[in-house]
Amino acid sequence: MRNLTFRQFRTIQAILAHGKIVNAAKVLGLSAPAVTIQLRQAEEELGIALFDRTAEGMRPTAAGLAFVDAAQALEERLRLLEDQIDAIKGVRAGSLTLGVVSTAKYFAPQLMAAFMKEYPDIEMRLKIGNRAETIANLRSHEVDIAMMGRPARDVPVRASAFGDHPLVIIASPDHPLAKARDISKERIARENFLVREPGSGTRISLEIFLSEIPGRLDDLGIEMDSNETIKQAVMAGLGIAFISAHTVAFEVETRRLVILDVVGMPIRRQWFAVMRADRAISPAMATFHDFLMRKGAMYLPLFGTLYPAAEASV
């Protein structure tokens, strides 16, 4: 196993990513026979097949998946070494891939811009996805730090809170409950909810909020795939929604949406900076994490200022 080369690791990664030898060869700038030789040598060294050859393409075996996971860890360690050498040289540089759940995309760009202004030599990339996608990116090492409302439980992580994350119920301004006060949980539960996909952070919180109402979770509402779609549907009068206050700041400020005064709302959660617990922290990661802890909350919409009516109901 000590005779494995980085070229072989990268070759197996390319085969897995692109499904066929010929496709991997194009990406790597090699001939198909050269890629086949690299794969065969790796399999001979390990004494086990890394792929099943099928009519549809190359399907990784359990050993193949383990091999690719090791390849990703090696690439990550090399990048960390590069960052550490730069830090020893006194170079305030490096790279960082930030993953954010879709709810955080409303403030993440401003936060990134402020960080890059303060640390211009740190290269940043942004990956936006739903909760499941962001956790998958953490698991596969595709992001260095993730910003989310609920830390992942099925991946070993370090999580640090950096700001409040209020959750509210919104409606169109002409909704019958728009001007009502102290709306009970039982009354709001009778409304038609527009909800995100199962497993999303806001949906999990809504399920917890309504769990005391018998039978209410059996038919939670109309499922939609994004906060933007939900906001447009609420404005169109299709129902109400349980959503992060940070996603509706502009619409509430311009009176296109209203926050309903529901007893027990807003629900206050927190935003977390999440990193894998089983990986080394690069200087760039440490610098960004420190920035979040010091200044992250400054780039969140000011809930009390924008929504005084909802704030008064706490």
VEXVEX-338519 format. One line per 2 residues: their letters; for each residue z, y, x of C-alpha. Coordinates in pm, 1 decimal. Example, Ala and Ser with C-alpha at 12.3 -4.5 7.8 and 13.67 -1.06 7.14 Angstrom:
% VEXVEX-338519
AS	780.0:-450.0:1230.0 | 714.0:-106.0:1367.0
% end
This chain:
% VEXVEX-338519
MR	0.0:0.0:0.0 | 55.3:229.6:298.4
NL	-319.6:220.4:366.5 | -407.9:400.5:41.9
TF	-581.6:733.6:97.0 | -578.4:1064.0:-90.7
RQ	-949.1:1016.2:-154.7 | -873.1:692.8:-338.3
FR	-605.4:860.3:-545.6 | -846.3:1138.5:-643.5
TI	-1122.2:886.0:-717.5 | -903.6:686.6:-957.6
QA	-794.5:1011.5:-1127.5 | -1159.1:1108.1:-1178.2
IL	-1249.7:768.0:-1322.1 | -964.3:788.5:-1570.0
AH	-1050.4:1146.4:-1667.3 | -1423.6:1086.7:-1713.7
GK	-1436.8:727.4:-1832.9 | -1725.0:596.3:-1624.1
IV	-1806.0:547.5:-1256.4 | -2123.4:754.1:-1280.5
NA	-1942.5:1045.4:-1447.0 | -1663.6:1039.9:-1187.9
AK	-1924.5:1034.1:-910.2 | -2089.8:1350.9:-1043.7
VL	-1758.6:1536.0:-1056.5 | -1658.5:1421.9:-706.4
GL	-2000.6:1492.5:-554.3 | -2035.8:1128.7:-445.7
SA	-2274.3:845.7:-524.0 | -2175.4:586.8:-784.0
PA	-2163.8:308.6:-517.1 | -1927.4:522.3:-305.0
VT	-1689.4:562.3:-599.6 | -1709.2:189.1:-670.9
IQ	-1617.6:115.1:-308.3 | -1317.1:349.8:-323.6
LR	-1196.3:179.7:-642.7 | -1247.8:-171.0:-502.0
QA	-1061.2:-86.6:-180.3 | -766.6:55.4:-376.5
EE	-751.9:-253.9:-599.2 | -770.3:-485.3:-297.0
EL	-491.5:-293.3:-124.4 | -270.0:-316.4:-436.1
GI	-371.6:-669.5:-528.5 | -423.3:-578.4:-894.5
AL	-695.7:-438.9:-1119.0 | -664.9:-70.1:-1204.9
FD	-930.7:-72.5:-1477.9 | -1079.2:-311.3:-1729.1
RT	-1457.7:-287.6:-1725.3 | -1577.0:-257.2:-2087.4
AE	-1903.5:-168.7:-2261.0 | -1753.4:167.4:-2355.1
GM	-1647.2:246.6:-2000.1 | -1352.2:205.9:-1766.9
RP	-1023.5:142.8:-1948.5 | -709.3:183.9:-1733.9
TA	-467.6:-103.7:-1703.3 | -92.7:-49.6:-1688.4
AG	-125.3:-49.7:-1309.3 | -404.2:208.1:-1334.6
LA	-189.3:442.1:-1540.4 | 97.5:403.1:-1293.2
FV	-144.6:475.2:-1007.7 | -269.2:795.5:-1171.5
DA	88.0:907.2:-1241.2 | 162.6:864.2:-870.5
AQ	-154.8:1059.5:-784.6 | -42.3:1351.0:-1001.6
AL	300.3:1346.3:-835.9 | 139.0:1352.7:-490.3
EE	-79.6:1651.1:-578.9 | 221.3:1831.9:-719.8
RL	421.6:1760.9:-402.8 | 140.1:1891.3:-182.6
RL	119.3:2210.7:-386.1 | 495.3:2251.2:-359.8
LE	472.4:2203.1:17.5 | 209.3:2476.2:36.2
DQ	433.2:2711.9:-162.2 | 733.3:2628.0:56.5
ID	538.1:2691.2:377.4 | 427.7:3027.7:238.1
AI	789.8:3107.7:152.5 | 900.1:3019.0:506.6
KG	625.9:3246.6:638.6 | 760.4:3523.3:416.8
VR	457.0:3520.5:188.4 | 553.8:3598.7:-171.4
AG	271.4:3391.2:-309.1 | 200.8:3067.2:-486.1
SL	67.6:2943.2:-816.9 | 222.5:2866.1:-1152.5
TL	91.2:2709.1:-1471.8 | 283.6:2827.8:-1777.1
GV	273.9:2626.1:-2097.0 | 369.7:2791.8:-2425.0
VS	394.6:2664.4:-2778.6 | 159.6:2846.6:-3013.5
TA	442.2:3054.6:-3162.4 | 510.2:3205.9:-2818.8
KY	152.2:3325.4:-2768.7 | 244.9:3646.0:-2953.2
FA	458.5:3767.1:-2662.9 | 366.0:3544.6:-2366.1
PQ	71.2:3761.5:-2245.9 | 287.3:4076.6:-2223.6
LM	555.4:3882.7:-2040.2 | 299.5:3736.0:-1797.7
AA	144.6:4078.3:-1734.0 | 485.2:4223.9:-1645.0
FM	561.2:3934.5:-1411.4 | 221.5:3953.2:-1236.6
KE	262.8:4327.1:-1188.9 | 594.6:4262.7:-1013.5
YP	464.6:3961.1:-818.0 | 89.8:4018.4:-774.5
DI	44.9:3739.8:-518.0 | 159.8:3464.4:-753.8
EM	-139.2:3320.8:-937.1 | -68.0:3231.4:-1300.2
RL	-246.8:3013.8:-1554.1 | -163.4:2985.3:-1923.8
KI	-190.9:2676.6:-2146.5 | -124.5:2723.1:-2519.0
GN	-67.7:2428.8:-2751.3 | 147.1:2302.3:-3032.2
RA	484.6:2147.0:-2955.8 | 346.8:1794.8:-2904.8
ET	70.5:1919.1:-2673.0 | 312.1:2128.4:-2468.5
IA	551.0:1835.0:-2425.2 | 255.3:1614.8:-2324.4
NL	157.8:1874.9:-2063.8 | 512.6:1869.1:-1925.7
RS	505.2:1491.5:-1914.3 | 173.6:1482.7:-1726.8
HE	273.9:1763.5:-1485.8 | -6.7:1987.5:-1616.9
VD	236.4:2276.0:-1662.8 | 516.0:2387.9:-1431.2
IA	729.8:2573.0:-1685.8 | 707.2:2567.1:-2064.6
MM	839.4:2820.1:-2314.1 | 947.0:2661.5:-2641.7
GR	1204.4:2687.8:-2916.0 | 1340.4:2334.5:-2888.7
PA	1351.9:2158.6:-2550.2 | 1180.4:1821.0:-2531.7
RD	1405.2:1518.8:-2576.1 | 1177.1:1239.9:-2457.2
VP	1107.6:1397.7:-2117.4 | 1383.9:1470.1:-1861.2
VR	1404.1:1849.4:-1851.9 | 1609.6:2148.7:-1742.0
AS	1626.0:2409.0:-2019.6 | 1751.9:2766.7:-1991.7
AF	1775.7:3006.1:-2288.2 | 1626.1:3350.2:-2227.7
GD	1621.2:3517.5:-2570.4 | 1683.9:3498.4:-2944.6
HP	1431.2:3326.2:-3168.6 | 1491.1:3419.7:-3536.0
LV	1325.1:3212.4:-3809.4 | 1253.3:3374.0:-4146.4
II	1084.1:3308.6:-4480.2 | 784.0:3528.7:-4555.9
AS	587.2:3609.3:-4870.3 | 314.4:3846.5:-4983.1
PD	440.4:4193.9:-5088.1 | 356.8:4123.5:-5453.3
HP	546.2:3792.8:-5467.6 | 803.5:3780.3:-5752.9
LA	1086.0:3734.6:-5499.9 | 970.1:4011.8:-5262.7
KA	1235.7:4258.3:-5383.8 | 1504.2:4007.0:-5475.3
RD	1834.2:3998.6:-5287.8 | 2058.0:3706.8:-5189.9
IS	1807.3:3439.7:-5293.5 | 1983.0:3104.2:-5299.4
KE	1862.1:2802.1:-5106.2 | 1818.7:2615.8:-5434.8
RI	1597.8:2892.8:-5575.0 | 1377.7:2926.4:-5267.2
AR	1338.2:2547.0:-5255.3 | 1142.5:2564.1:-5583.0
EN	866.8:2767.7:-5417.2 | 544.8:2631.3:-5272.3
FL	577.3:2621.2:-4892.3 | 295.1:2639.3:-4641.2
VR	398.5:2431.3:-4339.8 | 290.9:2334.0:-3989.0
EP	212.5:1979.1:-3878.3 | 492.1:1717.6:-3847.0
GS	686.0:1756.6:-3523.5 | 633.2:2131.9:-3487.7
GT	943.9:2333.7:-3408.4 | 935.2:2547.2:-3723.2
RI	874.0:2246.0:-3946.5 | 1170.9:2062.3:-3796.0
SL	1390.3:2367.7:-3863.2 | 1260.6:2394.9:-4221.3
EI	1335.2:2027.8:-4281.7 | 1690.7:2082.2:-4159.6
FL	1726.6:2392.8:-4378.4 | 1610.6:2210.8:-4694.7
SE	1771.6:1874.5:-4619.4 | 2061.6:1942.4:-4859.3
IP	1822.7:1974.2:-5156.9 | 1775.7:1623.7:-5305.6
GR	1415.3:1505.9:-5287.8 | 1281.0:1834.2:-5148.5
LD	1158.3:1679.6:-4822.9 | 947.4:1421.7:-5008.4
DL	674.6:1681.2:-5064.7 | 741.7:1966.4:-4827.5
GI	427.4:2169.4:-4899.0 | 68.5:2236.7:-4796.6
EM	13.2:2151.0:-4431.9 | -181.7:2393.3:-4210.2
DS	-271.0:2372.5:-3844.3 | -179.1:2718.2:-3713.6
NE	48.8:3015.0:-3770.1 | -254.8:3239.3:-3818.3
TI	-384.3:3022.8:-4103.2 | -39.3:3017.7:-4261.1
KQ	-9.3:3397.8:-4243.2 | -349.8:3446.0:-4404.6
AV	-264.0:3195.2:-4677.5 | 67.0:3369.8:-4752.0
MA	-109.5:3707.2:-4772.3 | -358.1:3548.0:-5013.2
GL	-71.6:3439.3:-5238.8 | -97.8:3062.5:-5182.4
GI	275.4:3028.2:-5118.3 | 558.8:3124.3:-4888.8
AF	628.7:3013.4:-4533.2 | 915.1:2944.2:-4298.2
IS	807.4:3093.6:-3967.6 | 914.8:3255.6:-3642.5
AH	981.6:3626.3:-3689.0 | 800.7:3686.2:-3360.9
TV	470.4:3570.6:-3513.5 | 474.9:3819.6:-3802.5
AF	597.0:4142.5:-3639.1 | 269.1:4329.5:-3692.0
EV	211.5:4208.6:-4048.2 | 564.4:4298.5:-4159.5
ET	545.9:4636.7:-3989.6 | 219.0:4712.3:-4172.9
RR	354.8:4575.5:-4504.1 | 99.8:4296.6:-4527.4
LV	390.5:4051.3:-4540.9 | 756.0:4077.9:-4635.9
IL	1060.8:3883.3:-4523.7 | 1251.3:3737.2:-4816.7
DV	1625.0:3800.0:-4835.9 | 1741.2:3437.6:-4848.5
VG	2107.7:3343.3:-4815.4 | 2166.0:3187.4:-4473.6
MP	1858.5:3351.3:-4322.6 | 1743.4:3439.1:-4067.6
IR	1818.3:3120.0:-3881.0 | 1881.6:3207.9:-3519.6
RQ	1745.2:2978.0:-3256.3 | 1669.2:3054.0:-2893.6
WF	1368.4:3057.2:-2666.5 | 1397.5:2824.0:-2368.9
AV	1232.8:2804.6:-2029.1 | 1180.8:2431.6:-1973.2
MR	1104.5:2247.9:-1649.5 | 1101.2:1879.9:-1567.9
AD	1436.6:1772.7:-1427.0 | 1279.7:1511.8:-1200.2
RA	1058.5:1743.3:-994.2 | 1121.2:1987.9:-714.0
IS	1118.1:2356.5:-802.4 | 859.0:2556.8:-610.4
PA	929.1:2914.7:-497.7 | 683.1:3040.7:-761.7
MA	865.2:2847.2:-1033.9 | 1203.5:2974.6:-916.1
TF	1074.2:3332.2:-908.9 | 933.1:3312.4:-1261.3
HD	1246.1:3142.7:-1394.7 | 1462.0:3418.7:-1245.9
FL	1232.3:3680.9:-1401.2 | 1268.0:3515.8:-1743.5
MR	1645.2:3508.2:-1718.3 | 1660.3:3876.1:-1617.5
KG	1384.9:4030.7:-1826.7 | 1240.3:3774.0:-2067.6
AM	1428.5:3902.7:-2371.8 | 1281.2:4250.9:-2317.8
YL	937.1:4123.2:-2421.4 | 1046.2:3968.7:-2750.4
PL	991.3:4174.7:-3067.9 | 1306.1:4364.2:-3168.7
FG	1408.9:4180.7:-3481.7 | 1677.5:4422.2:-3601.0
TL	1447.1:4722.7:-3563.1 | 1146.9:4569.5:-3733.7
YP	1327.3:4387.0:-4013.6 | 1639.7:4576.3:-4117.2
AA	1643.3:4420.7:-4464.6 | 1642.5:4069.2:-4324.9
EA	1895.9:4164.6:-4059.3 | 2132.2:4290.3:-4327.4
SV	2133.4:3950.0:-4493.4 | 2285.7:3773.5:-4191.5
% end
